Amino acid sequence: MKHFRNCTRTAHLVLPCVGAFLASAFPATASQAPEATTAIVGATVIDGNGGPPLPDATIVIEGERIAEIGPRASVTVPEGTHIIDGAGKYVTPGIVDTNVHMGPITGGATGEYTFARYWDRLEDLILQGVQGQLKYGVTTVRDSYGPPEALMAVRDSIATGVWVGPRMYVAGNILGWEGPSTRRAPPRSELTFFQEQLDDLFTLGTAEEFLNMTPDEMRVAMNVYLDRGVDFIKYNGTSHTTPALISFSPRVQRVIVEETHKRGLVAETHSTSLEGLRLSLLAGIDVVQHPENVGLRVITDELVDLIVERGVICSLLPNKYTGRIWQQRLEQREEARKAQAEAKDGPQRRIRRTSFEIRRDVQATGLRDPGTIYWSNLEARWANGQKLIQGGCVVSVGADNLLFGRPGVAPEFLREDHPVPEHLEPGIGTIVAIEGLVELGMSPAEAIVAATKHGAMACKALDEFGTLEVGKLADILVLGADPLADISNIRKLEVVMKAGEFIDIDSLPTNPITGIWSSVR
């Protein structure tokens, strides 16, 4: 039974006017028909394959697809084509974020207030979230945890042109996970009827039932879930806690992957321990989410080699440990180190410390005693991000963006203003993640490949999008400055085209239902 409904929305499929760049090409209220031909002439093309850029290029788009691309002198523009002057502009493929969560996934009391108010408007919430992604040039998203039916309804409405939004790939539940209430608001015996319904909305029978299945039972259950129409499978290789507990036996993991592959779909996991990740890799997964997080440890050479050998895509989330976050960490740990040094010189110094004290000190200072296996959280993630990149792993961007960022609650339920940091918000969080890849050692060109080509590979759709090539869908971003000179120029977004249609990014979200204080404030 669905606990949500369709609400009236404006389709708002293509842009009216997106500034001077397009004002001369389109009337302010006109739509570009799908069969129309457009040419972007004179721009520098960065095609997403990692090679040198192509200056003074022409791209001809016919309907949804790229018809021609090459140096201006070698490309013939058909008569009647809408000509867009791209002089001084830079063109890249649309961005693909391989790990987002656009359903309201929080649990606990405040998060459930959000659900309670918008229980019958989940599709509206999801639409607002994914339009936030598109606003920043993310033309494709992979939603790897959320209420499956509502997510698939939005996915299908976008695909059929009812609503504007990025292309969506939906996993639904993380197999083996409980719903948000059970995960975050134990004990289970005290759940309300509403919380129980909420959990069922997410899990559809794939929670603890899956954790207790034999391989033969899992094979049947997997096909029941796949028949629902999800686009890929994410399963709980380990619990999402520290210490992480292995959730499925090697035999059952192989069944999950095998049944997914029989459908031609991608199987992925988050496995947040070294041994948990090794078991998932051996099971045959295609993608691993946030492999930087392996239980406060630095990933082993063995695992890096195994990832490379098997061509597993590493969906990284550097937006959570680079940029401003990393700078703040450097300042905080310096203060902690000074405090620790002063304490050691003081008269109250104790010779023997407990293991808990040692771990707390590591987290505070980033300094590790000889024989200590644990690293601090951000130092471990930073080191692992660098090691995976330097080890030659195929890396994509998975910013783990949430619908409401943090704290994950609709703003009308917050007592005070709580601006969400940009690295956690839909769309801009993905941009911060791309910038973070460069901070970790990638060149800007490599970061663009990770955010476009490798993202399409994670969708098993590189033949359709991810690079700018003849025959592929015209997912195109036009930037006002060179991202190869400075990756932060990906923020200078002027135009977004998805499958041949120009998007009015200034109008997104088209029908916001949150973000404005309610009348009860």
N, C-alpha and C positions, 0 to 999 in steps of 0.2 A: 504494500500500500504506500502511495506517495504521501509525504507530509509537506508538500510544497505545491505551489500552483504557478501557472503562467500569468504574468501581469503584462498590461499593455506597455509597450515600449516603442520609441521611435527607432526605426531601422538605422537611419543616419549612415548609410553605407559608404558614401564617398564625400570627398571634401568639397566645400564651397571654395574659399580662398585661403591659401596658406602663405600669406605674405607676398612680397614682391616677386619671389622666384617663380610662382605659378600664376600670379594675378593676370599677367598678360596672356596666359595660355588658356585659361578657363573663365567663363563668366562666373560671377560670385555665387550663383545658386545652381550651376549646371552640374550634371553628373557625366562622367566619362563612360560611355556605353561599353560593355564588355568586348564588343568586336572592334572598337576604335583602335587606331594606331597612334602611338606616341613615340617621340624620339627625344632622348636627353643628349644634347650635343655639346661637346667641348669640355666635359668634366674629366677628372682623373679617376679612373676605375681601379678599385682594389677588389679583385674578384673573389677573395676568400680562399684561394688555393695556396697562398703564401709566396707567390712569385713577385717580381717587381711590378709596381703599378703601371697602368697604361695611361699616359697623359693624352689630353686632347682627343678623347675617345667619343664614340657615338654608340648609344644603346637604343635599339629599336624594339618596342614592345607592341605586340599584336595580341589583343585580348588579354588573356591571363599570362602569356609566356613571352620570353625573350626571343625575338626573331633573328636579330643580328647584333653583334657586338664587335667592335674593333676600332682601329684608328679612324679618325674622322674622314681622312682622304680615301679610305678603302670601303666605306660603308655607304650604300645608296639608300637614301631616305625616300620612301614612296610619296607620291603626290597626295596631298590632302592630309598629311600627317601633322599632328599637333607637335610643334617644335618647342622644346624647353631649352633655354640657354643655360648650359651647365658650366660656363666659364668661371674658373675660380672655385668650383665646388668639387667635392670628393664623394664618390659613390661606393657603397659597400653592400654586401648582402644583408638581408634582415637578420636580426639576432635570434638565436634559439636558446632559451633557458631550459635546461634539462632537469630542473627540480624546483617546482613551485607548489604552493598549497593555497589555493584560492577559495576553498570552502572555509568557513569559520571553525577552526579545529581546536580551539581552546576548551579546556574543561575547568572544573572548579566553579565556585559560585558566580563570580563576575562574568566569566566566559559564557556560562549558561544563561545569564540574563540576556546576552546578545542573541543566543539561539532562541530563547523564549519569545523575544520581541519579533524576530525575523523568521520564525519557524516556518511560516507559509510563504516566505520570500527568499528562499535560499538561492534560487536561480538569479534573482536580482543582485544579491550580494556577490555571487560568483562572477556575474557579468561585470559588475563594477570593478572587481579585482583584476580580471583579465584585461579589461580596457585600460587599466592603469599600466599594465605591462606594454600594451601596444603604444601607448602614449610616448614611451621612451625608445621605440624602435624594435621591441621584442615581438616579432611577427609569428613566432611559434613557441608554445610552452608545453612542457610535459608536467602534468599535475600528478604527483606521486603519492598523495594521501588526502582523502576527503570523501564526502558522501557521494558514492558512485552515481546514483540515479540523477541527482541534480547536476552534477558535473557533466554527465553525458548529454543531458538535455540541453545545456548551454553549448556544449561542443557541437551538437547537431544543428542547433539553430544558427550558429555562426557559419557552419559549413554550408548551409542551404541559403545563406544570404539574408536571413530574417534579422539578425543583429550584426553589428560590427564588432570585431574582436580578433585576437590572434588565432591562428590554427592551434587546436588543442588536441593533445594526446592524454588520455585519462587512465590511471591505474585503479582508482577507487581506494579500497582499504589496503594497508600494508599487511599482507597475509600473516596471521599470527598475532596481530595487534588487537587489543581491545579498543573499544570506542573511547572518545576523549574523557568521558566521565569516569569510567573505570580506571583509566590510566592515571588520572590526576586527582581523583577525589575519593580514595578509599576511606573507610572500608566498604566493600560492595554491599554488605547487608543494609547499609544506610542510604543506598541510592533511592531517589524518588522514582515514581513511575515515568515522569518526564525524562529523567536521566537514562533510564533503561531504554526508552524509545529512541533517545538520541544515539545511544551506542549501537542499537540495531540498525539505525539509518546508515551508519558508517560500515559496519562489519558484514551484514548480510550473511551471517553464518560462517565467517572466515576467521574468527578470533580464536579463543581457546579450543574450539572444536578442532581446528586444524592442528593445533599443537599436540593433540593426543591421537592422531590418526596413524594407521599403518601405511606403508607405501601403496598398497592396493586401494585402500580407502581414499588416500590422497589423490590418486589418479582419477577416480570418479569425481571427487569433489572439485578438483581443478577444472575439469571440463564443464561442470555446472556453472562455475564462476566465469570461466571464459565465454560461455554462451551468453552471458549478460551483455557482452559487447564492449568490454574494456579493450584498450589499445596496447597495453603492456602490463607486465606483472612485476610488482615489487613485494618482496617477502622479507620477513624479520629474521635475517640470518643470526643475529644475536639480539638480546634485549638492548634498549637504548639507554642503558644506565651504566654506572661505574660501580662495581665491576660488571662487565657485560657477560650475560649467560647465553650459551649456545641454545638456540630455540628448536632447531630441526636437526634430526640425524643426517649424516651424509646420504643415506639411501633416500630419505624423503626429499631432501634438497634436490637430488638428481631427478626425482619424479616431477617436482615443480618446474624445473627447467625444461625437461623433456617435453612435457605436455604444452608448455608455452611455445617452445620451438616448433612443435608440430603445427601450430597455427601460423607460423611465420612471424611471431611476435618476439619482442625483447623481454628478457628476464633480467631483473636487477635485484640488488639487495642493499641494505646497509648492514654491515657487520663490523661492530665497533670493538673488536679485539683482534690480536694478531692471529690466533688460531681460528677464531670464528671466520675471519676474512679468508684464510687459507682454505677452509672447508668449502666456502661459497665459490671461490675461484675454481676449485677442483670439480664442483658440481656443474660448471659450464656457464656461469652467468655472463651476460654481455656488458653490463654496466654496473659499477659500484658507486653508490652515493657517499659523499664526504669521506673518502678514504684517508683524509688527514686525521680523522678521529679514530684512533685505535687504542683507546684506553690509557691515555696519558703516556703512550710509548712512541718511540720513533720506529717507523715501519722498517722491517728488515730488508736486507738486500735480496733474500730469497723471494719475498713477496713482490718486490718491485720487478724482479726478473720474470716471475710467473705472470704478472699483469701484462708485461710487454710481450712475452711469448704467446699468450693467448689473445692478445689484441683487445683486452677488456678496456672499456672507456671509463676514465676516472672523472666523475662529475664533481668538480671542486667548488668550494664555497669560500674563496678568499675574502669576500666582503665582511666576514666575521672575524678576521684576524690580521688584516692589513689596513693601510691608510690611517685614518684617525684613531681606530681601535688600537693599532700597533703602537702609535706614538703615545697614546695614553698609557699603554702597558709599560713602555720604556720609562716613562716618568714615575709611574707607581712603583715599579720594581726598584728603581734607584732609591726612592724614599725608604722602601722596605729594607734594602741592603744597608743603608745608613743606620736605620734603627737597630738592625741585627748586630752590626758592628759595635754600636754603643752599648748594647745589652751584654755582649761578650766581654767588654772591658769593665763592666760594672761589678760591684761587690756581690750581687745576688746570682751570679752565673752558676747554673747547675751543670755538672759534668755529664750526667746521663739524661737523655731526652727520650720520650716515648716515640713509638713509630708514628703516632698521629701528629705529634709536634713536628717531626721531621717532614712529613708530607705537607703540613700546613706551611712550613718554612719554604719548601720547594715552590709551592703555589704562589707565595708572596714575593719571593726574591728571584725565582728562576734559577737559583744556584742548587746544585745537587751534591750531596755527600758521596764519597766513594762507596760503591756498592749499591747505591739507590737506583732502582730500575725506573722509577717514575719521573716524568718530566712535568713541568707546569703546563697547564692547558694551552695557552696561546703559544708558548715556545714550542711545544710538541707539534701543534698544527702548522706553525710557520716552517719548522724543519721538515715536516712531512710534505707540505706543498712544494717546497724547493726540491726535495729528493725525488718526488714523483715526476716533476718537470725535467730535472736534470737526468733522470734515469730513462728518458725517452718514452714515457707513457703517453697514450692518446688522452688528451685532457679536454673536457668540455666545461661549460660554466653552469653550475647549479646553485643559484643564490639562496635557495630555501626561503624565498619570500613568502610571507604570510599575508592574508587578506588585510588584517589590521596591524601588521607589524608586531611590535611589542608594546604593551603587554598582551596584545591579542584580544582586546575588548573594544566594542564599538564605543566611540568617544562620548556618547551621551550618558554612559554609565560610569565615567570617571569623575571623581570628585573635583579634581583640579586639571587644568590644562596639562597635557602630557604629550608634547611633540614627539613623534616617532622618529628616531634617527634614520637618515636617508638610506643607510646600508641595509635596513630591514624592510623597506617599503617596496611594494610591487613596482617593477620597472626600473626605478633609480637604483635599487639594490643590485640589480643585474649589471648596471653600468659600473657601480663601485667594484663589483667582482671582477669585471674585465680589467679595470685599472689595477686591481690587486694582482692579477696574473703578471703584469709587467713589473710590479714591485717585487715579485718573487723570482724574477729573472728572465721571463719571456721578452722577446722583442714585441713591439706593437703589432707587427705583422703576424707573429705567432699567436698573440692574444686574439686577434680578429679571426684567425682560422679556428681557434678553440671555440669562439663564441658563435660561429656560423657553420662552417663545414663539419666540425666534429659534433656539433649539436644535431645536425641533420643525420649524421651517422648513428647517433644514439636513438633516433626515430626510425632507423632503417629506411630513410627517405632521401638519401643523397642524390638519387636520380631525379628528384622532384625539386628540391630547394637546397639552400646552404651555400651555394656558390653562384656566381653570375656567369652563366654559360647558355649558349643557344639551346632552346628547347625546354629550359627549366622555367618554373614559375617565377614571375617577376616580383620577388620580394626584394625591395630595393630601398636603401636609406641614402639620403642626400645630406651631406654634412657641409657646414660652412667653413671648415678648416681641416687641415691635414692630420688625420689620426696617426699616421706613421711618424710624423715629426713629434707628436705629443698625444699619447693615448687619451688624455682627458678631452681631446677634441671630439670624441664620440658624444660628448654632451651637447655639442653645437649642432643639434639635429634640426634640420629645416623641413624635410619632407619624408614621409613614410609611404611606401607603396607596398601593398600586399596583394599578390596574385593579380597584378595589373591594375589595381584600383588605388588611387590616391586617397589617403585617409586624412580627415580633418582632425589632426591631433589636438588642436586647441579646444575641440568640442568634447573631448573625452574626460571623464565618463559621461555618456550621453544621458543617463538617468540616475544620478547619484542618489542613494537612499541613506547613506551614512556620511559622516564627516561634518555635519552641521549640528550644533547643539540643539537638543529637543526643547519643546516649550516648557518642559517641567524643570528646566534648569533655572 
